[in-house]
Amino acid sequence: MNLHLLHTLSGIAVLLSIFCKLIIHLYIDYLQEKNTNLYSILSSPFSYFLPCRFSGNCDYGKLNFLCNFFLLLTALSLILNICAGILILY
């Protein structure tokens, strides 16, 4: 596989996986009836980039796992993207 193609595909994977993670995190917040208006999201945006840790009701266990899976996929794709970018330079 061409390094440029790998760099592009891993960059797309980073964007798609972080987008999916944010949507699932917001959906879990909505199901738990937390305040998910635009102001609350903009006031603490970094809480949506951290692992999901919802306690209590285990109905959200699969969504919680899926949210954390997409976070892991984002991290792995980002590492692959950075490594491919460094290899392209050399």
HTML snippet that shows the backbone in 3Dmol.js (N, CA, C, O; Angstrom):
<script src="https://3Dmol.org/build/3Dmol-min.js"></script>
<div id="view" style="width:600px;height:400px;position:relative"></div>
<script>
const pdb = `
ATOM      1  N   MET A   1       0.846  -1.177   0.000  1.00  0.00           N
ATOM      2  CA  MET A   1       0.000   0.000   0.000  1.00  0.00           C
ATOM      3  C   MET A   1       0.891   1.240   0.000  1.00  0.00           C
ATOM      4  O   MET A   1       1.904   1.292   0.697  1.00  0.00           O
ATOM      5  N   ASN A   2       0.512   2.194  -0.760  1.00  0.00           N
ATOM      6  CA  ASN A   2       1.228   3.451  -0.855  1.00  0.00           C
ATOM      7  C   ASN A   2       1.123   4.207   0.481  1.00  0.00           C
ATOM      8  O   ASN A   2       0.061   4.234   1.104  1.00  0.00           O
ATOM      9  N   LEU A   3       2.229   4.815   0.907  1.00  0.00           N
ATOM     10  CA  LEU A   3       2.222   5.543   2.182  1.00  0.00           C
ATOM     11  C   LEU A   3       1.270   6.737   2.157  1.00  0.00           C
ATOM     12  O   LEU A   3       0.650   7.061   3.170  1.00  0.00           O
ATOM     13  N   HIS A   4       1.156   7.387   1.010  1.00  0.00           N
ATOM     14  CA  HIS A   4       0.246   8.527   0.914  1.00  0.00           C
ATOM     15  C   HIS A   4      -1.207   8.077   1.084  1.00  0.00           C
ATOM     16  O   HIS A   4      -2.006   8.751   1.734  1.00  0.00           O
ATOM     17  N   LEU A   5      -1.534   6.928   0.488  1.00  0.00           N
ATOM     18  CA  LEU A   5      -2.883   6.388   0.632  1.00  0.00           C
ATOM     19  C   LEU A   5      -3.153   5.964   2.078  1.00  0.00           C
ATOM     20  O   LEU A   5      -4.243   6.195   2.602  1.00  0.00           O
ATOM     21  N   LEU A   6      -2.167   5.350   2.713  1.00  0.00           N
ATOM     22  CA  LEU A   6      -2.305   4.957   4.113  1.00  0.00           C
ATOM     23  C   LEU A   6      -2.505   6.181   5.009  1.00  0.00           C
ATOM     24  O   LEU A   6      -3.316   6.159   5.934  1.00  0.00           O
ATOM     25  N   HIS A   7      -1.767   7.231   4.726  1.00  0.00           N
ATOM     26  CA  HIS A   7      -1.885   8.474   5.495  1.00  0.00           C
ATOM     27  C   HIS A   7      -3.284   9.076   5.320  1.00  0.00           C
ATOM     28  O   HIS A   7      -3.891   9.535   6.288  1.00  0.00           O
ATOM     29  N   THR A   8      -3.784   9.072   4.100  1.00  0.00           N
ATOM     30  CA  THR A   8      -5.112   9.616   3.826  1.00  0.00           C
ATOM     31  C   THR A   8      -6.201   8.780   4.485  1.00  0.00           C
ATOM     32  O   THR A   8      -7.105   9.322   5.121  1.00  0.00           O
ATOM     33  N   LEU A   9      -6.118   7.461   4.334  1.00  0.00           N
ATOM     34  CA  LEU A   9      -7.141   6.588   4.908  1.00  0.00           C
ATOM     35  C   LEU A   9      -7.146   6.624   6.428  1.00  0.00           C
ATOM     36  O   LEU A   9      -8.210   6.588   7.047  1.00  0.00           O
ATOM     37  N   SER A  10      -5.973   6.695   7.030  1.00  0.00           N
ATOM     38  CA  SER A  10      -5.937   6.772   8.492  1.00  0.00           C
ATOM     39  C   SER A  10      -6.461   8.122   8.982  1.00  0.00           C
ATOM     40  O   SER A  10      -7.054   8.198  10.058  1.00  0.00           O
ATOM     41  N   GLY A  11      -6.252   9.171   8.216  1.00  0.00           N
ATOM     42  CA  GLY A  11      -6.817  10.479   8.567  1.00  0.00           C
ATOM     43  C   GLY A  11      -8.336  10.474   8.487  1.00  0.00           C
ATOM     44  O   GLY A  11      -9.010  11.043   9.346  1.00  0.00           O
ATOM     45  N   ILE A  12      -8.873   9.834   7.460  1.00  0.00           N
ATOM     46  CA  ILE A  12     -10.325   9.698   7.343  1.00  0.00           C
ATOM     47  C   ILE A  12     -10.870   8.852   8.492  1.00  0.00           C
ATOM     48  O   ILE A  12     -11.935   9.148   9.034  1.00  0.00           O
ATOM     49  N   ALA A  13     -10.137   7.797   8.863  1.00  0.00           N
ATOM     50  CA  ALA A  13     -10.563   6.946   9.978  1.00  0.00           C
ATOM     51  C   ALA A  13     -10.580   7.723  11.289  1.00  0.00           C
ATOM     52  O   ALA A  13     -11.459   7.504  12.123  1.00  0.00           O
ATOM     53  N   VAL A  14      -9.620   8.630  11.484  1.00  0.00           N
ATOM     54  CA  VAL A  14      -9.606   9.466  12.690  1.00  0.00           C
ATOM     55  C   VAL A  14     -10.865  10.318  12.746  1.00  0.00           C
ATOM     56  O   VAL A  14     -11.529  10.384  13.780  1.00  0.00           O
ATOM     57  N   LEU A  15     -11.191  10.964  11.647  1.00  0.00           N
ATOM     58  CA  LEU A  15     -12.360  11.850  11.628  1.00  0.00           C
ATOM     59  C   LEU A  15     -13.664  11.082  11.818  1.00  0.00           C
ATOM     60  O   LEU A  15     -14.531  11.511  12.580  1.00  0.00           O
ATOM     61  N   LEU A  16     -13.809   9.958  11.134  1.00  0.00           N
ATOM     62  CA  LEU A  16     -15.041   9.179  11.247  1.00  0.00           C
ATOM     63  C   LEU A  16     -15.220   8.579  12.641  1.00  0.00           C
ATOM     64  O   LEU A  16     -16.322   8.587  13.188  1.00  0.00           O
ATOM     65  N   SER A  17     -14.144   8.064  13.206  1.00  0.00           N
ATOM     66  CA  SER A  17     -14.271   7.428  14.513  1.00  0.00           C
ATOM     67  C   SER A  17     -14.524   8.443  15.624  1.00  0.00           C
ATOM     68  O   SER A  17     -15.287   8.159  16.546  1.00  0.00           O
ATOM     69  N   ILE A  18     -13.901   9.620  15.557  1.00  0.00           N
ATOM     70  CA  ILE A  18     -14.163  10.624  16.597  1.00  0.00           C
ATOM     71  C   ILE A  18     -15.571  11.188  16.443  1.00  0.00           C
ATOM     72  O   ILE A  18     -16.213  11.531  17.436  1.00  0.00           O
ATOM     73  N   PHE A  19     -16.054  11.287  15.210  1.00  0.00           N
ATOM     74  CA  PHE A  19     -17.426  11.743  14.978  1.00  0.00           C
ATOM     75  C   PHE A  19     -18.421  10.736  15.552  1.00  0.00           C
ATOM     76  O   PHE A  19     -19.382  11.128  16.212  1.00  0.00           O
ATOM     77  N   CYS A  20     -18.202   9.447  15.309  1.00  0.00           N
ATOM     78  CA  CYS A  20     -19.081   8.405  15.853  1.00  0.00           C
ATOM     79  C   CYS A  20     -19.042   8.399  17.377  1.00  0.00           C
ATOM     80  O   CYS A  20     -20.075   8.227  18.024  1.00  0.00           O
ATOM     81  N   LYS A  21     -17.864   8.586  17.949  1.00  0.00           N
ATOM     82  CA  LYS A  21     -17.729   8.611  19.405  1.00  0.00           C
ATOM     83  C   LYS A  21     -18.511   9.775  20.002  1.00  0.00           C
ATOM     84  O   LYS A  21     -19.198   9.613  21.010  1.00  0.00           O
ATOM     85  N   LEU A  22     -18.409  10.940  19.386  1.00  0.00           N
ATOM     86  CA  LEU A  22     -19.127  12.110  19.890  1.00  0.00           C
ATOM     87  C   LEU A  22     -20.639  11.918  19.794  1.00  0.00           C
ATOM     88  O   LEU A  22     -21.370  12.286  20.713  1.00  0.00           O
ATOM     89  N   ILE A  23     -21.107  11.349  18.695  1.00  0.00           N
ATOM     90  CA  ILE A  23     -22.543  11.130  18.521  1.00  0.00           C
ATOM     91  C   ILE A  23     -23.068  10.145  19.570  1.00  0.00           C
ATOM     92  O   ILE A  23     -24.122  10.376  20.162  1.00  0.00           O
ATOM     93  N   ILE A  24     -22.337   9.046  19.803  1.00  0.00           N
ATOM     94  CA  ILE A  24     -22.770   8.062  20.791  1.00  0.00           C
ATOM     95  C   ILE A  24     -22.741   8.658  22.195  1.00  0.00           C
ATOM     96  O   ILE A  24     -23.643   8.409  22.995  1.00  0.00           O
ATOM     97  N   HIS A  25     -21.708   9.442  22.498  1.00  0.00           N
ATOM     98  CA  HIS A  25     -21.611  10.079  23.819  1.00  0.00           C
ATOM     99  C   HIS A  25     -22.776  11.047  24.033  1.00  0.00           C
ATOM    100  O   HIS A  25     -23.374  11.073  25.109  1.00  0.00           O
ATOM    101  N   LEU A  26     -23.092  11.827  23.025  1.00  0.00           N
ATOM    102  CA  LEU A  26     -24.226  12.749  23.138  1.00  0.00           C
ATOM    103  C   LEU A  26     -25.544  11.995  23.271  1.00  0.00           C
ATOM    104  O   LEU A  26     -26.440  12.428  23.995  1.00  0.00           O
ATOM    105  N   TYR A  27     -25.662  10.874  22.576  1.00  0.00           N
ATOM    106  CA  TYR A  27     -26.883  10.073  22.656  1.00  0.00           C
ATOM    107  C   TYR A  27     -27.061   9.475  24.059  1.00  0.00           C
ATOM    108  O   TYR A  27     -28.172   9.449  24.590  1.00  0.00           O
ATOM    109  N   ILE A  28     -25.983   9.005  24.641  1.00  0.00           N
ATOM    110  CA  ILE A  28     -26.066   8.476  26.013  1.00  0.00           C
ATOM    111  C   ILE A  28     -26.442   9.592  26.984  1.00  0.00           C
ATOM    112  O   ILE A  28     -27.247   9.381  27.891  1.00  0.00           O
ATOM    113  N   ASP A  29     -25.866  10.770  26.799  1.00  0.00           N
ATOM    114  CA  ASP A  29     -26.240  11.911  27.649  1.00  0.00           C
ATOM    115  C   ASP A  29     -27.719  12.242  27.485  1.00  0.00           C
ATOM    116  O   ASP A  29     -28.402  12.567  28.456  1.00  0.00           O
ATOM    117  N   TYR A  30     -28.207  12.158  26.252  1.00  0.00           N
ATOM    118  CA  TYR A  30     -29.623  12.433  25.991  1.00  0.00           C
ATOM    119  C   TYR A  30     -30.509  11.392  26.665  1.00  0.00           C
ATOM    120  O   TYR A  30     -31.544  11.733  27.237  1.00  0.00           O
ATOM    121  N   LEU A  31     -30.108  10.126  26.600  1.00  0.00           N
ATOM    122  CA  LEU A  31     -30.893   9.063  27.239  1.00  0.00           C
ATOM    123  C   LEU A  31     -30.925   9.205  28.757  1.00  0.00           C
ATOM    124  O   LEU A  31     -31.912   8.851  29.401  1.00  0.00           O
ATOM    125  N   GLN A  32     -29.850   9.721  29.316  1.00  0.00           N
ATOM    126  CA  GLN A  32     -29.794   9.925  30.765  1.00  0.00           C
ATOM    127  C   GLN A  32     -30.383  11.272  31.181  1.00  0.00           C
ATOM    128  O   GLN A  32     -30.332  11.649  32.352  1.00  0.00           O
ATOM    129  N   GLU A  33     -30.936  11.983  30.216  1.00  0.00           N
ATOM    130  CA  GLU A  33     -31.588  13.278  30.429  1.00  0.00           C
ATOM    131  C   GLU A  33     -30.651  14.296  31.046  1.00  0.00           C
ATOM    132  O   GLU A  33     -31.042  15.083  31.907  1.00  0.00           O
ATOM    133  N   LYS A  34     -29.400  14.268  30.591  1.00  0.00           N
ATOM    134  CA  LYS A  34     -28.450  15.295  31.024  1.00  0.00           C
ATOM    135  C   LYS A  34     -28.634  16.522  30.143  1.00  0.00           C
ATOM    136  O   LYS A  34     -29.260  16.448  29.086  1.00  0.00           O
ATOM    137  N   ASN A  35     -28.100  17.623  30.571  1.00  0.00           N
ATOM    138  CA  ASN A  35     -28.206  18.865  29.817  1.00  0.00           C
ATOM    139  C   ASN A  35     -27.262  18.805  28.620  1.00  0.00           C
ATOM    140  O   ASN A  35     -26.046  18.902  28.787  1.00  0.00           O
ATOM    141  N   THR A  36     -27.804  18.649  27.425  1.00  0.00           N
ATOM    142  CA  THR A  36     -26.973  18.514  26.230  1.00  0.00           C
ATOM    143  C   THR A  36     -27.237  19.634  25.228  1.00  0.00           C
ATOM    144  O   THR A  36     -27.182  19.407  24.019  1.00  0.00           O
ATOM    145  N   ASN A  37     -27.520  20.829  25.713  1.00  0.00           N
ATOM    146  CA  ASN A  37     -27.683  21.923  24.768  1.00  0.00           C
ATOM    147  C   ASN A  37     -26.314  22.400  24.289  1.00  0.00           C
ATOM    148  O   ASN A  37     -25.280  21.940  24.774  1.00  0.00           O
ATOM    149  N   LEU A  38     -26.318  23.305  23.354  1.00  0.00           N
ATOM    150  CA  LEU A  38     -25.078  23.756  22.731  1.00  0.00           C
ATOM    151  C   LEU A  38     -24.148  24.436  23.734  1.00  0.00           C
ATOM    152  O   LEU A  38     -22.930  24.279  23.648  1.00  0.00           O
ATOM    153  N   TYR A  39     -24.703  25.183  24.676  1.00  0.00           N
ATOM    154  CA  TYR A  39     -23.865  25.872  25.651  1.00  0.00           C
ATOM    155  C   TYR A  39     -23.106  24.886  26.547  1.00  0.00           C
ATOM    156  O   TYR A  39     -21.931  25.095  26.846  1.00  0.00           O
ATOM    157  N   SER A  40     -23.775  23.822  26.970  1.00  0.00           N
ATOM    158  CA  SER A  40     -23.099  22.853  27.840  1.00  0.00           C
ATOM    159  C   SER A  40     -22.006  22.103  27.089  1.00  0.00           C
ATOM    160  O   SER A  40     -20.989  21.734  27.677  1.00  0.00           O
ATOM    161  N   ILE A  41     -22.208  21.879  25.802  1.00  0.00           N
ATOM    162  CA  ILE A  41     -21.188  21.208  24.998  1.00  0.00           C
ATOM    163  C   ILE A  41     -19.985  22.124  24.791  1.00  0.00           C
ATOM    164  O   ILE A  41     -18.841  21.677  24.875  1.00  0.00           O
ATOM    165  N   LEU A  42     -20.238  23.398  24.521  1.00  0.00           N
ATOM    166  CA  LEU A  42     -19.147  24.338  24.284  1.00  0.00           C
ATOM    167  C   LEU A  42     -18.409  24.713  25.567  1.00  0.00           C
ATOM    168  O   LEU A  42     -17.233  25.072  25.519  1.00  0.00           O
ATOM    169  N   SER A  43     -19.082  24.634  26.708  1.00  0.00           N
ATOM    170  CA  SER A  43     -18.421  25.005  27.955  1.00  0.00           C
ATOM    171  C   SER A  43     -17.459  23.919  28.445  1.00  0.00           C
ATOM    172  O   SER A  43     -16.475  24.226  29.119  1.00  0.00           O
ATOM    173  N   SER A  44     -17.731  22.669  28.117  1.00  0.00           N
ATOM    174  CA  SER A  44     -16.821  21.587  28.515  1.00  0.00           C
ATOM    175  C   SER A  44     -16.682  20.572  27.377  1.00  0.00           C
ATOM    176  O   SER A  44     -17.171  19.448  27.491  1.00  0.00           O
ATOM    177  N   PRO A  45     -16.024  20.955  26.290  1.00  0.00           N
ATOM    178  CA  PRO A  45     -15.932  20.038  25.143  1.00  0.00           C
ATOM    179  C   PRO A  45     -14.992  18.859  25.375  1.00  0.00           C
ATOM    180  O   PRO A  45     -15.142  17.818  24.735  1.00  0.00           O
ATOM    181  N   PHE A  46     -14.026  19.009  26.280  1.00  0.00           N
ATOM    182  CA  PHE A  46     -13.048  17.940  26.466  1.00  0.00           C
ATOM    183  C   PHE A  46     -13.636  16.727  27.178  1.00  0.00           C
ATOM    184  O   PHE A  46     -13.077  15.633  27.102  1.00  0.00           O
ATOM    185  N   SER A  47     -14.757  16.910  27.868  1.00  0.00           N
ATOM    186  CA  SER A  47     -15.381  15.751  28.516  1.00  0.00           C
ATOM    187  C   SER A  47     -15.908  14.760  27.486  1.00  0.00           C
ATOM    188  O   SER A  47     -16.079  13.580  27.793  1.00  0.00           O
ATOM    189  N   TYR A  48     -16.166  15.226  26.273  1.00  0.00           N
ATOM    190  CA  TYR A  48     -16.644  14.332  25.221  1.00  0.00           C
ATOM    191  C   TYR A  48     -15.504  13.596  24.522  1.00  0.00           C
ATOM    192  O   TYR A  48     -15.751  12.666  23.755  1.00  0.00           O
ATOM    193  N   PHE A  49     -14.276  13.995  24.773  1.00  0.00           N
ATOM    194  CA  PHE A  49     -13.122  13.317  24.185  1.00  0.00           C
ATOM    195  C   PHE A  49     -12.445  12.360  25.160  1.00  0.00           C
ATOM    196  O   PHE A  49     -11.413  11.769  24.843  1.00  0.00           O
ATOM    197  N   LEU A  50     -13.030  12.210  26.347  1.00  0.00           N
ATOM    198  CA  LEU A  50     -12.512  11.286  27.352  1.00  0.00           C
ATOM    199  C   LEU A  50     -13.304   9.979  27.285  1.00  0.00           C
ATOM    200  O   LEU A  50     -14.371   9.940  26.672  1.00  0.00           O
ATOM    201  N   PRO A  51     -12.802   8.921  27.898  1.00  0.00           N
ATOM    202  CA  PRO A  51     -13.561   7.665  27.905  1.00  0.00           C
ATOM    203  C   PRO A  51     -14.909   7.828  28.613  1.00  0.00           C
ATOM    204  O   PRO A  51     -15.044   8.600  29.562  1.00  0.00           O
ATOM    205  N   CYS A  52     -15.896   7.084  28.126  1.00  0.00           N
ATOM    206  CA  CYS A  52     -17.233   7.108  28.725  1.00  0.00           C
ATOM    207  C   CYS A  52     -17.199   6.340  30.035  1.00  0.00           C
ATOM    208  O   CYS A  52     -16.727   5.205  30.084  1.00  0.00           O
ATOM    209  N   ARG A  53     -17.696   6.954  31.085  1.00  0.00           N
ATOM    210  CA  ARG A  53     -17.770   6.303  32.395  1.00  0.00           C
ATOM    211  C   ARG A  53     -19.143   6.590  32.989  1.00  0.00           C
ATOM    212  O   ARG A  53     -19.275   7.394  33.912  1.00  0.00           O
ATOM    213  N   PHE A  54     -20.146   5.937  32.462  1.00  0.00           N
ATOM    214  CA  PHE A  54     -21.498   6.126  32.973  1.00  0.00           C
ATOM    215  C   PHE A  54     -21.783   5.027  33.986  1.00  0.00           C
ATOM    216  O   PHE A  54     -21.678   3.840  33.675  1.00  0.00           O
ATOM    217  N   SER A  55     -22.135   5.418  35.165  1.00  0.00           N
ATOM    218  CA  SER A  55     -22.397   4.448  36.223  1.00  0.00           C
ATOM    219  C   SER A  55     -23.898   4.306  36.417  1.00  0.00           C
ATOM    220  O   SER A  55     -24.694   5.083  35.890  1.00  0.00           O
ATOM    221  N   GLY A  56     -24.247   3.318  37.168  1.00  0.00           N
ATOM    222  CA  GLY A  56     -25.654   3.136  37.490  1.00  0.00           C
ATOM    223  C   GLY A  56     -26.311   2.136  36.566  1.00  0.00           C
ATOM    224  O   GLY A  56     -26.022   0.941  36.633  1.00  0.00           O
ATOM    225  N   ASN A  57     -27.182   2.607  35.712  1.00  0.00           N
ATOM    226  CA  ASN A  57     -27.990   1.750  34.862  1.00  0.00           C
ATOM    227  C   ASN A  57     -27.117   1.005  33.860  1.00  0.00           C
ATOM    228  O   ASN A  57     -26.352   1.622  33.119  1.00  0.00           O
ATOM    229  N   CYS A  58     -27.230  -0.313  33.838  1.00  0.00           N
ATOM    230  CA  CYS A  58     -26.405  -1.097  32.922  1.00  0.00           C
ATOM    231  C   CYS A  58     -27.059  -1.242  31.554  1.00  0.00           C
ATOM    232  O   CYS A  58     -26.568  -1.997  30.715  1.00  0.00           O
ATOM    233  N   ASP A  59     -28.172  -0.520  31.313  1.00  0.00           N
ATOM    234  CA  ASP A  59     -28.785  -0.539  29.983  1.00  0.00           C
ATOM    235  C   ASP A  59     -27.873   0.111  28.951  1.00  0.00           C
ATOM    236  O   ASP A  59     -27.980  -0.166  27.756  1.00  0.00           O
ATOM    237  N   TYR A  60     -26.996   0.958  29.406  1.00  0.00           N
ATOM    238  CA  TYR A  60     -26.109   1.668  28.495  1.00  0.00           C
ATOM    239  C   TYR A  60     -24.747   0.996  28.382  1.00  0.00           C
ATOM    240  O   TYR A  60     -23.808   1.598  27.861  1.00  0.00           O
ATOM    241  N   GLY A  61     -24.622  -0.230  28.856  1.00  0.00           N
ATOM    242  CA  GLY A  61     -23.332  -0.921  28.850  1.00  0.00           C
ATOM    243  C   GLY A  61     -22.773  -1.124  27.453  1.00  0.00           C
ATOM    244  O   GLY A  61     -21.581  -0.919  27.224  1.00  0.00           O
ATOM    245  N   LYS A  62     -23.632  -1.530  26.510  1.00  0.00           N
ATOM    246  CA  LYS A  62     -23.162  -1.748  25.138  1.00  0.00           C
ATOM    247  C   LYS A  62     -22.810  -0.429  24.452  1.00  0.00           C
ATOM    248  O   LYS A  62     -21.834  -0.344  23.707  1.00  0.00           O
ATOM    249  N   LEU A  63     -23.625   0.601  24.716  1.00  0.00           N
ATOM    250  CA  LEU A  63     -23.307   1.912  24.149  1.00  0.00           C
ATOM    251  C   LEU A  63     -22.027   2.472  24.757  1.00  0.00           C
ATOM    252  O   LEU A  63     -21.229   3.108  24.068  1.00  0.00           O
ATOM    253  N   ASN A  64     -21.837   2.234  26.042  1.00  0.00           N
ATOM    254  CA  ASN A  64     -20.631   2.669  26.727  1.00  0.00           C
ATOM    255  C   ASN A  64     -19.405   1.982  26.119  1.00  0.00           C
ATOM    256  O   ASN A  64     -18.388   2.625  25.858  1.00  0.00           O
ATOM    257  N   PHE A  65     -19.513   0.671  25.898  1.00  0.00           N
ATOM    258  CA  PHE A  65     -18.422  -0.079  25.277  1.00  0.00           C
ATOM    259  C   PHE A  65     -18.146   0.426  23.867  1.00  0.00           C
ATOM    260  O   PHE A  65     -16.989   0.576  23.474  1.00  0.00           O
ATOM    261  N   LEU A  66     -19.206   0.688  23.104  1.00  0.00           N
ATOM    262  CA  LEU A  66     -19.051   1.173  21.735  1.00  0.00           C
ATOM    263  C   LEU A  66     -18.404   2.553  21.707  1.00  0.00           C
ATOM    264  O   LEU A  66     -17.578   2.840  20.840  1.00  0.00           O
ATOM    265  N   CYS A  67     -18.778   3.397  22.648  1.00  0.00           N
ATOM    266  CA  CYS A  67     -18.194   4.728  22.746  1.00  0.00           C
ATOM    267  C   CYS A  67     -16.695   4.643  23.031  1.00  0.00           C
ATOM    268  O   CYS A  67     -15.898   5.348  22.411  1.00  0.00           O
ATOM    269  N   ASN A  68     -16.322   3.788  23.961  1.00  0.00           N
ATOM    270  CA  ASN A  68     -14.902   3.618  24.283  1.00  0.00           C
ATOM    271  C   ASN A  68     -14.144   2.918  23.161  1.00  0.00           C
ATOM    272  O   ASN A  68     -12.959   3.182  22.959  1.00  0.00           O
ATOM    273  N   PHE A  69     -14.811   2.030  22.432  1.00  0.00           N
ATOM    274  CA  PHE A  69     -14.187   1.381  21.280  1.00  0.00           C
ATOM    275  C   PHE A  69     -13.822   2.411  20.215  1.00  0.00           C
ATOM    276  O   PHE A  69     -12.730   2.363  19.649  1.00  0.00           O
ATOM    277  N   PHE A  70     -14.735   3.341  19.943  1.00  0.00           N
ATOM    278  CA  PHE A  70     -14.446   4.373  18.949  1.00  0.00           C
ATOM    279  C   PHE A  70     -13.345   5.317  19.424  1.00  0.00           C
ATOM    280  O   PHE A  70     -12.592   5.844  18.605  1.00  0.00           O
ATOM    281  N   LEU A  71     -13.240   5.536  20.719  1.00  0.00           N
ATOM    282  CA  LEU A  71     -12.134   6.337  21.252  1.00  0.00           C
ATOM    283  C   LEU A  71     -10.804   5.621  21.022  1.00  0.00           C
ATOM    284  O   LEU A  71      -9.820   6.249  20.633  1.00  0.00           O
ATOM    285  N   LEU A  72     -10.774   4.317  21.260  1.00  0.00           N
ATOM    286  CA  LEU A  72      -9.567   3.532  21.019  1.00  0.00           C
ATOM    287  C   LEU A  72      -9.228   3.504  19.531  1.00  0.00           C
ATOM    288  O   LEU A  72      -8.060   3.612  19.157  1.00  0.00           O
ATOM    289  N   LEU A  73     -10.235   3.360  18.690  1.00  0.00           N
ATOM    290  CA  LEU A  73     -10.018   3.366  17.247  1.00  0.00           C
ATOM    291  C   LEU A  73      -9.472   4.715  16.783  1.00  0.00           C
ATOM    292  O   LEU A  73      -8.630   4.772  15.887  1.00  0.00           O
ATOM    293  N   THR A  74      -9.947   5.792  17.389  1.00  0.00           N
ATOM    294  CA  THR A  74      -9.434   7.126  17.069  1.00  0.00           C
ATOM    295  C   THR A  74      -7.960   7.236  17.431  1.00  0.00           C
ATOM    296  O   THR A  74      -7.162   7.751  16.648  1.00  0.00           O
ATOM    297  N   ALA A  75      -7.600   6.756  18.611  1.00  0.00           N
ATOM    298  CA  ALA A  75      -6.206   6.837  19.060  1.00  0.00           C
ATOM    299  C   ALA A  75      -5.292   6.001  18.165  1.00  0.00           C
ATOM    300  O   ALA A  75      -4.211   6.453  17.788  1.00  0.00           O
ATOM    301  N   LEU A  76      -5.714   4.798  17.826  1.00  0.00           N
ATOM    302  CA  LEU A  76      -4.888   3.945  16.966  1.00  0.00           C
ATOM    303  C   LEU A  76      -4.756   4.522  15.561  1.00  0.00           C
ATOM    304  O   LEU A  76      -3.679   4.469  14.967  1.00  0.00           O
ATOM    305  N   SER A  77      -5.834   5.067  15.034  1.00  0.00           N
ATOM    306  CA  SER A  77      -5.784   5.683  13.712  1.00  0.00           C
ATOM    307  C   SER A  77      -4.890   6.917  13.711  1.00  0.00           C
ATOM    308  O   SER A  77      -4.179   7.172  12.739  1.00  0.00           O
ATOM    309  N   LEU A  78      -4.924   7.679  14.794  1.00  0.00           N
ATOM    310  CA  LEU A  78      -4.077   8.862  14.899  1.00  0.00           C
ATOM    311  C   LEU A  78      -2.601   8.486  14.969  1.00  0.00           C
ATOM    312  O   LEU A  78      -1.758   9.133  14.348  1.00  0.00           O
ATOM    313  N   ILE A  79      -2.294   7.439  15.726  1.00  0.00           N
ATOM    314  CA  ILE A  79      -0.904   6.974  15.800  1.00  0.00           C
ATOM    315  C   ILE A  79      -0.428   6.492  14.435  1.00  0.00           C
ATOM    316  O   ILE A  79       0.689   6.796  14.015  1.00  0.00           O
ATOM    317  N   LEU A  80      -1.289   5.733  13.741  1.00  0.00           N
ATOM    318  CA  LEU A  80      -0.939   5.265  12.399  1.00  0.00           C
ATOM    319  C   LEU A  80      -0.761   6.426  11.435  1.00  0.00           C
ATOM    320  O   LEU A  80       0.132   6.404  10.588  1.00  0.00           O
ATOM    321  N   ASN A  81      -1.603   7.433  11.562  1.00  0.00           N
ATOM    322  CA  ASN A  81      -1.514   8.607  10.699  1.00  0.00           C
ATOM    323  C   ASN A  81      -0.207   9.357  10.932  1.00  0.00           C
ATOM    324  O   ASN A  81       0.453   9.772   9.979  1.00  0.00           O
ATOM    325  N   ILE A  82       0.163   9.530  12.183  1.00  0.00           N
ATOM    326  CA  ILE A  82       1.412  10.241  12.502  1.00  0.00           C
ATOM    327  C   ILE A  82       2.621   9.450  12.005  1.00  0.00           C
ATOM    328  O   ILE A  82       3.553  10.023  11.440  1.00  0.00           O
ATOM    329  N   CYS A  83       2.605   8.142  12.215  1.00  0.00           N
ATOM    330  CA  CYS A  83       3.729   7.307  11.750  1.00  0.00           C
ATOM    331  C   CYS A  83       3.846   7.334  10.232  1.00  0.00           C
ATOM    332  O   CYS A  83       4.951   7.424   9.697  1.00  0.00           O
ATOM    333  N   ALA A  84       2.720   7.259   9.536  1.00  0.00           N
ATOM    334  CA  ALA A  84       2.751   7.313   8.073  1.00  0.00           C
ATOM    335  C   ALA A  84       3.243   8.682   7.605  1.00  0.00           C
ATOM    336  O   ALA A  84       3.988   8.769   6.629  1.00  0.00           O
ATOM    337  N   GLY A  85       2.837   9.745   8.287  1.00  0.00           N
ATOM    338  CA  GLY A  85       3.303  11.084   7.921  1.00  0.00           C
ATOM    339  C   GLY A  85       4.799  11.241   8.119  1.00  0.00           C
ATOM    340  O   GLY A  85       5.469  11.878   7.306  1.00  0.00           O
ATOM    341  N   ILE A  86       5.329  10.668   9.189  1.00  0.00           N
ATOM    342  CA  ILE A  86       6.782  10.733   9.427  1.00  0.00           C
ATOM    343  C   ILE A  86       7.538   9.921   8.374  1.00  0.00           C
ATOM    344  O   ILE A  86       8.585  10.348   7.888  1.00  0.00           O
ATOM    345  N   LEU A  87       7.003   8.751   8.028  1.00  0.00           N
ATOM    346  CA  LEU A  87       7.647   7.917   7.006  1.00  0.00           C
ATOM    347  C   LEU A  87       7.617   8.573   5.628  1.00  0.00           C
ATOM    348  O   LEU A  87       8.532   8.378   4.828  1.00  0.00           O
ATOM    349  N   ILE A  88       6.575   9.344   5.352  1.00  0.00           N
ATOM    350  CA  ILE A  88       6.512  10.058   4.079  1.00  0.00           C
ATOM    351  C   ILE A  88       7.611  11.114   3.997  1.00  0.00           C
ATOM    352  O   ILE A  88       8.179  11.348   2.930  1.00  0.00           O
ATOM    353  N   LEU A  89       7.904  11.746   5.124  1.00  0.00           N
ATOM    354  CA  LEU A  89       8.941  12.781   5.131  1.00  0.00           C
ATOM    355  C   LEU A  89      10.332  12.215   4.880  1.00  0.00           C
ATOM    356  O   LEU A  89      11.187  12.889   4.306  1.00  0.00           O
ATOM    357  N   TYR A  90      10.557  10.969   5.312  1.00  0.00           N
ATOM    358  CA  TYR A  90      11.891  10.376   5.170  1.00  0.00           C
ATOM    359  C   TYR A  90      11.859   9.362   4.111  1.00  0.00           C
ATOM    360  O   TYR A  90      12.880   8.736   3.825  1.00  0.00           O
TER     361      TYR A  90
END
`;
const viewer = $3Dmol.createViewer("view");
viewer.addModel(pdb, "pdb");
viewer.setStyle({}, {cartoon: {color: "spectrum"}});
viewer.zoomTo();
viewer.render();
</script>
